[in-house]
Amino acid sequence: MGIITLLTDFGADSGYPAAMKGVIYAIAPTATLIDISHGIKHHDVREGAFLLWMNIPFFPKGTVHCAVVDPSVGTARQPLIVHAGGQLLVGPDNGLLIPAARRLGSTEVFTITNEKFYRKPVSHTFHGRDIFAPIAAHLANSFPPKELGQPVEKFVKLSFGEGSQQGMTLKGEIIFVDTFGNLVTSISAQLLNAFAQLGDPLALEVGSKSAIVRFLETYEQADENELCITIGSHEQAEIAVNLGSAAQRLRAHPGDALTLRKNR
């Protein structure tokens, strides 16, 4: 029996993740359950998609990821299974699964149609428990996706965007704010490394805020409370404050546009 991960916006202190785990264990009692997060901001599909994208490369083939950030629960939106890189993802058709799946390579997408594998009766408000959890458990029990659904070509696609260079300027946006207040951007490590050298000062603009940030290898190389830009563990450029919060300092949020200019 393999690994099943869980990612939701239900809240770590709610009882909803436990209900999903109970359903999974009733079907796949020897599965290993790993919580990626239950602290996604309510209804924030983009944040959930990023955390899934960030973590999926570190799991082995055969892992099943059950992700539920589902503002349209109970509507006609499709329930999906996505196969990519030997791993399987289960969740709603709202873009949540797609960036992570594409990070692993080519994808096969199925809409779940075999309702005999659902928990009955199916709640109109808790598909995480009654649809996605049991489907994830059956996948962990080696049921192939084609026995649970039908291939589909049309589904919601979500992208975090890509940074771009325009002369002496890099443009991008904030795609995630972590628990330290670091601002993860759409500017890739490759793009930043080609644009600047370690130690370079760069002029940063985020919304109405502007600052000078040094391109550094580690947070500790910055002075205490100094803004800097570095390459995060996810291989994206991130703006940080040594022993502080860049999000608070810059009053920045996911979706905010940013520019970086050479300051010399």
N, C-alpha and C positions, 0 to 999 in steps of 0.2 A: 504494500500500500504506500502511496506516495504522499506528497506534500500538498496541502490546500492552504492558500493564503486568503485572508479576508481584508478588505478595505471598504470602509463605509463612512458616511457622515452622521451616523447614529449617535455618536458621543460615547466616550469611554465609560461614563457612569450610567449609561442607560442599560436596560435589560435586553435590548434588541439583538446585539451581537451574540449574547448567550443563547437566545432562541435559535438563531441560525446554526450555532455550533451543536446544539442538541439535535437538530434535524440531520446535520451532517453525520454525527456520530452514530445515529440510529441506522444509517445506511452504510457508512464506511467506518466501522468502529476502530480500526487500527490506523486510520489516517493521522498524519501529523498536521495540526493546525497552527498556522503562524499569522499573527495579526500584523499587517503592514501599518494600518492606522484606522482608528475609528473617530479621529479628531478632525476630519476634513470639515471645513466650514460648511454649514448647512446649504445644500443645493449647489455647491461650487464644483461643477463638473470638471472645470479646467484644473483646479487644484488637485482633485482626485486623480485626474489623468496624469498630471506631472509626477505625483508620488509613485504611481504605478510604473510610469516610464523610468523613473529614477532607480527603482529597485529590481525591475524584472531581469536585468542581465545577470544577477547574482544567484538566480535559482536554477536548479538542474532541469534537464529535460524530464518531462513527465509531470512537472508541477502544474497544478490547476489554480488559477487565480479567480476568486469570486469577488467582484467589485460592484458595489451598490451605492451610487450617488444618483438619485432617481427622482428629480422633481416632477416628472410626468408619470409616476407610478399609477397604474390603473387605467391608463389611456391606451390607445391603439399602437403606441410605439412598440417596436419589435423587441423581444428578448433574444440575445445573441450568444453564440459560442464562436470564438475566434481561435483558430489554430495557427501558430507561428513558431518557428524555431524549436519544434518539439514540445512546446508548452501550450496550455489551453487557457483561455480567458472567458469568463462568463459574466454577463451583466446586461444592462439596458442599452438600447441603440440610441445613444445621445452623444457619441464621440468618446466616451470615457475609456474604452478599451483600445482604441485604434492607435494612438501614438506609441504605446508600449508594445503592441503587437508588431508594428512596423519597425520598431527598433531591433527586433529579433530577425527580421527578414521578410520574405514573402508571406502573405497571409491567405488563409481560407476562412470565409465567414459563412456561418450558418444561422438561420433563424430557427429558434426552438419551436417545434410544432407537435411533438409527441407528448401530449398532456398526461398520459398515464404515468409519467415519471414525476409529476408535480405532487406536492403535499396537498391533500384535499381536506376541507374545502379551501379554495384559493382566496385569500383576502384581497380586496381591492386596494388596500393600503400597505401591504407588507409582502411584496413579491420577493424581497430578499430572503424571507423565511420559506415561502411556499413554492417559489419557482427556482430562483438562482441557487439557493443552498442545496436542495435535493439534486438539481442537475449537476452541480459541481461534485457532489458525492458520487453520483453514478459515473461521471467521467473518471473520477479517481478509482472507481471499481472496474475501469478498462472498457466501459461502454464507448464505442466510437461515436463521434459527433453525428455521423450520417444516420445513426439509429435514433438520435434525439431530435434531429432537425433537418432542414433542407438548405442546400447552398443558396446564397443570396448575393446579388451583385450590387444592390442599392442599400446603402446604410450611411449613417451620419459620420462624416469625416471631421476630425478636429486636428488642428495644427498649432503649435506654439509659435510659429513664425521663425524667421531666420534674420540674424543681423546682417548688415550690409555696409560696405565701405564706399564712401563717395568722396574721393580726393583725400583731404586731410581729416575727414570726419567718419566716425563709426556711428551707425544708427541701429537701434534695437528697441526692445521693450522689456519691462519687468514681467517675468512669467511666474514667479513664486517668491514668497517671503517665508523664510524658515523660522524656527522658534527662537533663534538668536537675533532676528531682525536683519539677517543678511538678505540682500536683494539678488536673486538669481535672474540672470538676463538671457535674452535670446541670442546673445553674441557668443559664438563658439570659441573654445580655446584656440583652435587653429586660426580663426580670424583675428583674435586679439594678439596672439603671438606674432602674426605677420604684420600687424599694425604698429606695435610698440615693443620696446625692450624693457626688461626688468629694471626698475628704478625710474623709468620715465614718469614725469608728471603729466597728467591729462586733465583737460578742462571738461567737467561733467555738468550736464544739464538734465534735470528730471523735473518735469512740470515747471513750476515757477522758481525752483531752487537751483542754484549753481554752486559748484565747489571745485577745488583742485584735488584730485586723487592720484596717489602714486601707484604704479603697477608693481605689486610686490608678490613674492612667492608664498609668504605665510602671513597670517594675521599679526604675529608677534613682532614682525619686522617694522610694523607701524608704531608710532608713538601711541601712548594710551589716549583713547578717544579720538584718534586720527582716522579720517576716512581713507580707504584704500580700495583698490580693485585687484582681484586675484582670480586664479582658476580654481573653481570648486571641485570637489570629488566627483561631481557629475559631468565634468569636462565642459562646463559652461562658465563664462565670466560672471563673477558675482561682486557686488559692492558691499563692503563691510566697514564696521568701525571696531577697532581693537578695544575689547572689553566694553563695547556699547552696541547700540542698535542703529544701523543705517536707515531702517524704515522709519524710526522715530525722528532721527536727525533730518531726513529729507522729506518727511511726511509723504512717503511713497507707497504705492499699492500695486498689486498685479494689474497689468494692462497699461500702466503709465509708460509713455514713450520716453526714451533717453537718447542723448547724443554724447559722444566722446570726441574731443578735438585735441590734437597735439598742442602742447603748451610751450612750444619753443621754436 
